[in-house]
Amino acid sequence: MTTEITDTGTEGTEPAGTEITPPAWTAPATQADLDRIINERLTRERAKFADYDTVKARATKLDEIEAANLSDLDKANAARDAAETRATEREATANRKLIKAAVTTAVAGKTADGVTADDIIGYLGELTVTDDGDIDGLTETIEALLEAKAFLKSAAPAAPTAPVTTTGATNPARNSNAGQITDISGMSPPEIAQALAEGRLDSLLG
């Protein structure tokens, strides 16, 4: 009987589970061999980083560009913030002037001597100016303040007195008994005439 042997493997392939043993290292025989081995290894390592300087230069340039862009952005943001601050300050100044003018008009003739618009504003606290430039409820707020703090309010004007009317003669001597002469026996004619003109004989003459 003939036995057939079939090759089922692949040339150079070890059966599964077979451990491959690397070839044993042999020390260089001469210094020249050692130098050659070292130079070959250095050449391989240098080849791995042949473009390192180029990559490094590109990375440095990219960092510089990003830094420049960031600097420009910071400058733009700072300029924007400064502009917004100036606009806010201008608006606040304009509002303060508007409020003072409105309060001055609203309290004209209503406050005690020495009370200024700034005093009233101090008691009113924060006032808000609308987009239309109005101060909502300012008049009502001031009236309520003056009622609550009477010392800020001006005194009520004195009631006018009724005029004194007279009848008859306009000479005050004729409307009073003061200085009336009841006896003319000791008076000279000129004295009598003067007393008569002054109305001091009215009570005597009836």
Rosetta silent file (secondary structure, phi, psi, omega in degrees, C-alpha in Angstrom):
SEQUENCE: MTTEITDTGTEGTEPAGTEITPPAWTAPATQADLDRIINERLTRERAKFADYDTVKARATKLDEIEAANLSDLDKANAARDAAETRATEREATANRKLIKAAVTTAVAGKTADGVTADDIIGYLGELTVTDDGDIDGLTETIEALLEAKAFLKSAAPAAPTAPVTTTGATNPARNSNAGQITDISGMSPPEIAQALAEGRLDSLLG
SCORE:     score description
SCORE:     0.000 S_00000001
   1 L     0.000  139.257 -179.307    0.000    0.000    0.000 S_00000001
   2 L  -101.196  131.905  178.268    1.247    3.431   -0.900 S_00000001
   3 L   -98.181  124.640 -178.595    0.916    6.297    1.617 S_00000001
   4 L   -94.581  127.711  178.334    0.274    9.772    0.048 S_00000001
   5 L  -104.464  121.847 -178.770    1.746   12.709    1.833 S_00000001
   6 L  -108.858  131.277  177.723   -0.048   16.025    1.174 S_00000001
   7 L   -87.180  108.664 -178.763    1.555   19.414    1.979 S_00000001
   8 L  -101.126   -1.019 -178.440   -1.231   21.514    3.592 S_00000001
   9 L   -98.289  179.850  177.670    0.955   24.252    4.924 S_00000001
  10 L  -111.706  139.391 -177.503    2.491   27.356    3.406 S_00000001
  11 L   -61.240  132.102 -179.625    6.165   27.646    2.933 S_00000001
  12 L    87.081   -1.710 -179.316    7.707   29.683    5.702 S_00000001
  13 L  -102.896  124.902  179.965    4.661   29.335    7.980 S_00000001
  14 L   -83.009  149.256  176.619    5.188   27.629   11.256 S_00000001
  15 L   -58.672  150.354 -179.798    2.499   25.394   12.693 S_00000001
  16 L   -57.771  139.373  177.734    0.123   27.096   15.141 S_00000001
  17 L    87.980   -1.456 -179.927    1.458   27.284   18.640 S_00000001
  18 L   -88.026  126.105 -178.997    5.076   27.136   17.547 S_00000001
  19 L   -81.746  129.830 -179.674    7.251   29.812   19.243 S_00000001
  20 L   -89.683  124.945 -179.180    9.593   31.689   16.899 S_00000001
  21 L  -101.136  120.396 -179.972   13.027   32.172   18.332 S_00000001
  22 L   -65.694  155.080  179.537   14.943   35.212   17.025 S_00000001
  23 L   -64.092  146.260 -179.786   18.430   34.610   15.796 S_00000001
  24 L   -66.217  139.658 -179.192   21.130   34.916   18.427 S_00000001
  25 L   -76.172  134.310  178.900   22.932   38.316   18.549 S_00000001
  26 L  -112.995  124.459 -178.905   26.503   38.170   17.457 S_00000001
  27 L   -64.642  143.512  177.616   28.863   40.818   18.704 S_00000001
  28 L   -56.480  140.728 -177.352   30.690   42.854   16.087 S_00000001
  29 L   -78.834  -30.492 -176.928   34.004   41.287   15.333 S_00000001
  30 L  -132.342  168.840  176.560   35.801   44.580   14.764 S_00000001
  31 H   -64.834  -33.145  179.328   35.528   48.256   15.676 S_00000001
  32 H   -65.100  -40.866  177.630   34.650   48.974   12.081 S_00000001
  33 H   -63.080  -41.904  179.283   31.665   46.655   12.279 S_00000001
  34 H   -63.046  -44.293  179.008   30.514   48.378   15.489 S_00000001
  35 H   -62.512  -39.824  179.398   30.852   51.822   13.924 S_00000001
  36 H   -62.703  -44.351 -179.871   28.892   50.674   10.889 S_00000001
  37 H   -62.133  -42.712 -179.073   26.058   49.326   13.051 S_00000001
  38 H   -64.880  -44.053 -179.058   25.893   52.559   15.048 S_00000001
  39 H   -64.577  -38.624  178.053   25.900   54.737   11.937 S_00000001
  40 H   -63.312  -41.919  179.181   23.166   52.669   10.323 S_00000001
  41 H   -66.959  -40.842  178.526   20.975   53.044   13.417 S_00000001
  42 H   -62.700  -39.293  179.677   21.615   56.788   13.611 S_00000001
  43 H   -63.824  -41.603  178.559   20.719   57.142    9.966 S_00000001
  44 H   -64.682  -41.268 -178.837   17.408   55.335   10.516 S_00000001
  45 H   -68.229  -39.075  179.628   16.560   57.491   13.545 S_00000001
  46 H   -66.519  -33.442  179.672   17.447   60.700   11.757 S_00000001
  47 H   -63.152  -31.292  179.244   15.241   59.697    8.851 S_00000001
  48 H   -64.543  -31.044 -175.737   12.253   59.585   11.222 S_00000001
  49 L  -116.461   30.635 -177.068   12.745   63.297   12.080 S_00000001
  50 L   -61.544  -33.836 -178.016   14.033   64.519    8.756 S_00000001
  51 L  -101.933   20.091 -177.239   11.241   67.178    8.508 S_00000001
  52 H   -61.513  -45.696 -178.013   11.246   68.161   12.217 S_00000001
  53 H   -62.407  -38.094  178.992   12.737   71.597   11.603 S_00000001
  54 H   -65.691  -44.822  178.620   10.152   72.309    8.904 S_00000001
  55 H   -62.761  -42.092  179.846    7.277   71.214   11.139 S_00000001
  56 H   -62.663  -41.914  179.954    8.658   73.240   14.023 S_00000001
  57 H   -64.378  -40.883  178.845    8.967   76.350   11.858 S_00000001
  58 H   -64.965  -40.656  179.834    5.415   75.947   10.623 S_00000001
  59 H   -64.354  -41.245  178.875    4.126   75.518   14.175 S_00000001
  60 H   -63.273  -42.833  179.114    5.996   78.628   15.312 S_00000001
  61 H   -63.356  -40.189  178.996    4.567   80.650   12.417 S_00000001
  62 H   -64.084  -40.155  177.311    1.070   79.423   13.218 S_00000001
  63 H   -62.431  -39.457  179.322    1.490   80.449   16.855 S_00000001
  64 H   -65.602  -40.781  179.176    2.587   83.901   15.733 S_00000001
  65 H   -64.543  -44.637  179.767   -0.443   84.263   13.454 S_00000001
  66 H   -63.629  -39.566  178.657   -2.825   83.145   16.181 S_00000001
  67 H   -64.360  -40.923  179.113   -1.212   85.545   18.654 S_00000001
  68 H   -64.656  -43.843  179.194   -1.536   88.417   16.175 S_00000001
  69 H   -62.791  -41.414  179.335   -5.174   87.578   15.496 S_00000001
  70 H   -64.474  -38.743  179.068   -5.889   87.372   19.219 S_00000001
  71 H   -63.766  -43.449  177.838   -4.189   90.726   19.751 S_00000001
  72 H   -62.723  -38.852  179.152   -6.310   92.336   17.029 S_00000001
  73 H   -65.973  -42.082  178.268   -9.438   90.828   18.565 S_00000001
  74 H   -62.275  -41.364  179.279   -8.501   92.117   21.993 S_00000001
  75 H   -63.703  -42.389  179.350   -7.923   95.581   20.558 S_00000001
  76 H   -63.574  -42.644  178.903  -11.272   95.503   18.787 S_00000001
  77 H   -65.046  -40.536  179.370  -13.048   94.380   21.965 S_00000001
  78 H   -64.659  -41.972  178.729  -11.309   97.062   24.033 S_00000001
  79 H   -64.366  -40.124  178.505  -12.256   99.758   21.524 S_00000001
  80 H   -64.608  -44.738  179.922  -15.866   98.555   21.517 S_00000001
  81 H   -62.432  -41.071  179.552  -16.036   98.515   25.314 S_00000001
  82 H   -64.038  -40.861  179.185  -14.559  102.020   25.507 S_00000001
  83 H   -64.646  -41.660  178.770  -17.095  103.321   22.981 S_00000001
  84 H   -64.534  -39.026  178.892  -19.972  101.750   24.909 S_00000001
  85 H   -63.758  -44.655  178.980  -18.685  103.288   28.151 S_00000001
  86 H   -62.713  -41.418  179.486  -18.471  106.750   26.601 S_00000001
  87 H   -63.682  -41.007  179.392  -21.978  106.427   25.171 S_00000001
  88 H   -64.512  -41.869  179.371  -23.349  105.342   28.547 S_00000001
  89 H   -65.250  -41.673  178.391  -21.660  108.260   30.304 S_00000001
  90 H   -63.286  -40.996  179.263  -22.996  110.762   27.759 S_00000001
  91 H   -65.064  -41.021  179.301  -26.507  109.378   28.142 S_00000001
  92 H   -63.991  -41.589  178.594  -26.284  109.536   31.931 S_00000001
  93 H   -63.386  -44.698  178.949  -25.096  113.161   31.805 S_00000001
  94 H   -62.694  -40.199  179.922  -27.907  114.130   29.439 S_00000001
  95 H   -65.506  -40.094  178.805  -30.482  112.386   31.644 S_00000001
  96 H   -62.241  -42.318  178.645  -29.243  114.187   34.764 S_00000001
  97 H   -64.915  -41.040  179.786  -29.599  117.552   33.038 S_00000001
  98 H   -63.951  -43.496 -179.993  -33.055  116.629   31.769 S_00000001
  99 H   -63.319  -44.655 -178.986  -34.206  115.496   35.207 S_00000001
 100 H   -62.060  -42.901  179.487  -32.904  118.659   36.880 S_00000001
 101 H   -63.778  -42.131 -179.134  -34.638  120.886   34.337 S_00000001
 102 H   -66.429  -42.152  179.853  -37.915  118.970   34.702 S_00000001
 103 H   -67.064  -41.400  178.963  -37.793  119.036   38.515 S_00000001
 104 H   -58.342  -42.162  178.417  -36.922  122.752   38.540 S_00000001
 105 H   -67.987  -40.504 -175.326  -39.987  123.465   36.431 S_00000001
 106 H   -69.402  -30.325 -175.577  -42.237  121.173   38.459 S_00000001
 107 L  -101.047    4.651 -177.992  -41.354  122.699   41.869 S_00000001
 108 L   -57.437  122.733  178.974  -41.316  126.348   40.807 S_00000001
 109 L    76.933    3.723 -176.858  -43.147  128.339   43.485 S_00000001
 110 L  -109.758  -11.925 -175.375  -43.933  125.205   45.518 S_00000001
 111 E  -107.357  158.744  178.918  -40.866  124.823   47.729 S_00000001
 112 L   -68.840  161.120  178.974  -39.677  126.713   50.776 S_00000001
 113 L   -58.745  134.914  178.296  -36.949  129.323   50.466 S_00000001
 114 L    91.262  -13.021  178.293  -33.535  127.716   50.072 S_00000001
 115 L   -85.259  121.406 -175.940  -34.851  124.368   48.820 S_00000001
 116 L  -102.595  171.035  176.522  -33.293  123.634   45.438 S_00000001
 117 H   -62.594  -36.204  177.980  -34.085  121.206   42.659 S_00000001
 118 H   -62.690  -36.621  177.274  -31.049  119.158   43.703 S_00000001
 119 H   -62.351  -45.379 -179.886  -32.547  118.835   47.195 S_00000001
 120 H   -63.553  -42.873  179.497  -35.804  117.525   45.739 S_00000001
 121 H   -61.839  -38.020  178.268  -33.951  115.111   43.454 S_00000001
 122 H   -61.255  -37.753  178.122  -32.036  113.823   46.458 S_00000001
 123 H   -76.034  -32.088 -178.585  -35.301  112.971   48.223 S_00000001
 124 H   -72.186  -27.826 -177.893  -36.863  111.492   45.102 S_00000001
 125 L    80.655 -151.342 -175.046  -33.986  109.073   44.555 S_00000001
 126 L   -74.291  129.208  176.294  -33.415  107.469   41.173 S_00000001
 127 L  -115.422  141.966 -176.328  -35.570  108.743   38.347 S_00000001
 128 L  -109.177  128.687  176.972  -35.825  106.972   35.002 S_00000001
 129 L   -95.113  128.825 -179.244  -35.947  108.799   31.699 S_00000001
 130 L   -76.093  171.859  178.569  -37.904  106.985   28.991 S_00000001
 131 L   -62.951  -23.774  179.117  -36.749  106.586   25.412 S_00000001
 132 L   -85.549   -1.015 -179.750  -39.043  109.501   24.532 S_00000001
 133 L    84.338   14.903  179.422  -37.250  111.772   27.033 S_00000001
 134 L   -99.715  159.963  174.781  -40.144  111.811   29.515 S_00000001
 135 L  -119.780  100.262 -173.540  -40.118  111.184   33.269 S_00000001
 136 L   -62.053  131.633  173.442  -43.274  109.263   34.028 S_00000001
 137 L    69.374   20.252 -176.267  -45.256  110.439   37.048 S_00000001
 138 H   -63.887  -46.871 -177.642  -42.814  113.188   38.000 S_00000001
 139 H   -60.528  -47.100 -179.882  -45.468  115.754   38.956 S_00000001
 140 H   -63.685  -37.893 -179.651  -47.422  113.294   41.101 S_00000001
 141 H   -66.030  -41.194  179.474  -44.243  112.075   42.763 S_00000001
 142 H   -67.082  -42.612  179.085  -43.152  115.608   43.670 S_00000001
 143 H   -61.180  -41.292  178.266  -46.582  116.503   45.042 S_00000001
 144 H   -64.559  -38.405  178.748  -46.566  113.385   47.214 S_00000001
 145 H   -64.468  -45.121 -179.243  -43.079  114.269   48.472 S_00000001
 146 H   -65.204  -32.570  176.823  -44.066  117.814   49.399 S_00000001
 147 H   -71.596  -37.309 -178.127  -47.101  116.530   51.266 S_00000001
 148 H   -75.234  -32.474 -177.984  -45.014  113.944   53.136 S_00000001
 149 L  -122.069   86.390 -172.935  -42.208  116.388   54.001 S_00000001
 150 H   -62.357  -26.362 -177.402  -43.904  119.650   54.822 S_00000001
 151 H   -67.580  -15.558  176.753  -40.636  121.432   55.599 S_00000001
 152 H   -84.799  -17.865 -172.324  -39.835  121.365   51.884 S_00000001
 153 E   -88.102  142.394  178.510  -43.098  123.010   50.983 S_00000001
 154 L   -72.330  151.868  179.389  -43.544  126.776   50.763 S_00000001
 155 L   -68.812  148.289  178.994  -45.925  128.443   53.213 S_00000001
 156 L   -67.580  137.816  179.921  -49.418  129.193   51.975 S_00000001
 157 L   -64.039  147.246 -179.391  -49.797  132.850   50.943 S_00000001
 158 L   -66.632  143.355  179.961  -51.716  135.078   53.359 S_00000001
 159 L   -67.918  137.430 -179.840  -55.348  135.648   52.528 S_00000001
 160 L   -65.558  141.213  179.323  -55.946  139.116   51.061 S_00000001
 161 L   -85.870  148.325 -179.747  -57.609  141.588   53.429 S_00000001
 162 L   -71.932  136.262  179.985  -60.815  143.310   52.440 S_00000001
 163 L   -65.898  146.556  178.667  -60.314  146.946   51.460 S_00000001
 164 L   -84.527  123.852  179.456  -61.669  149.564   53.899 S_00000001
 165 L  -105.616  146.805 -179.949  -64.430  151.555   52.354 S_00000001
 166 L  -125.113  154.048  175.347  -65.544  154.941   53.574 S_00000001
 167 L  -123.047  153.580  178.067  -68.672  156.946   53.015 S_00000001
 168 L    82.146 -144.547 -176.364  -69.137  160.591   53.098 S_00000001
 169 L   -66.524  148.471 -179.235  -66.240  162.968   53.444 S_00000001
 170 L   -90.399   -8.493  179.498  -62.783  161.650   52.656 S_00000001
 171 L   -72.899  118.389 -178.216  -61.077  163.696   55.349 S_00000001
 172 H   -59.755  -24.663 -179.974  -60.129  161.174   58.126 S_00000001
 173 H   -66.426  -27.064 -179.208  -60.643  163.886   60.695 S_00000001
 174 H   -78.535  -13.483 -178.294  -64.312  163.940   59.790 S_00000001
 175 H  -107.110   19.661 -179.286  -64.617  160.158   60.500 S_00000001
 176 L  -147.505  148.844  177.036  -63.147  160.217   63.982 S_00000001
 177 L   -87.008   -6.695 -179.624  -63.896  161.949   67.246 S_00000001
 178 L   -65.722  134.327  176.973  -60.208  162.290   68.005 S_00000001
 179 L    76.341   10.831  179.939  -59.121  165.928   68.145 S_00000001
 180 L   -72.424  142.432 -179.748  -62.656  167.263   68.068 S_00000001
 181 L  -103.580  127.753 -178.829  -63.121  170.762   69.582 S_00000001
 182 L  -107.259   -6.490 -179.015  -66.167  171.270   71.729 S_00000001
 183 L  -142.972  122.219 -177.081  -65.524  174.878   72.854 S_00000001
 184 L  -112.957   12.784 -175.335  -64.415  177.725   70.616 S_00000001
 185 L   -63.986  -30.414 -178.623  -64.855  180.542   73.090 S_00000001
 186 L   -97.445    8.107 -175.607  -61.104  181.005   73.540 S_00000001
 187 L   -98.662  146.290  177.396  -60.197  180.592   69.855 S_00000001
 188 L   -81.076  164.012  178.996  -59.366  183.396   67.428 S_00000001
 189 H   -57.331  -42.800  177.337  -61.161  183.627   64.087 S_00000001
 190 H   -61.295  -38.203 -179.749  -58.164  182.210   62.139 S_00000001
 191 H   -66.285  -38.426  178.654  -57.960  179.275   64.559 S_00000001
 192 H   -65.246  -40.983 -179.575  -61.647  178.624   64.194 S_00000001
 193 H   -63.447  -41.965  179.521  -61.343  178.722   60.418 S_00000001
 194 H   -65.728  -43.435  179.707  -58.451  176.262   60.453 S_00000001
 195 H   -64.032  -36.113  178.560  -60.253  173.895   62.853 S_00000001
 196 H   -65.744  -41.030  179.719  -63.322  174.093   60.675 S_00000001
 197 H   -66.909  -32.060 -178.940  -61.257  173.223   57.592 S_00000001
 198 L   -84.849   -3.907  177.326  -59.677  170.287   59.400 S_00000001
 199 L    80.453   15.581 -178.464  -63.056  168.976   60.495 S_00000001
 200 L   -85.562    2.055  177.512  -62.326  169.383   64.204 S_00000001
 201 L  -109.900    7.678 -175.663  -65.578  171.305   64.754 S_00000001
 202 H   -60.312  -43.186 -177.028  -67.832  168.607   63.268 S_00000001
 203 H   -69.300  -30.925  179.573  -68.999  167.311   66.641 S_00000001
 204 H   -73.699  -38.024 -177.390  -69.649  170.861   67.845 S_00000001
 205 H   -84.920   -9.802  179.165  -71.554  171.791   64.702 S_00000001
 206 L    74.447    0.000    0.000  -73.449  168.492   64.653 S_00000001
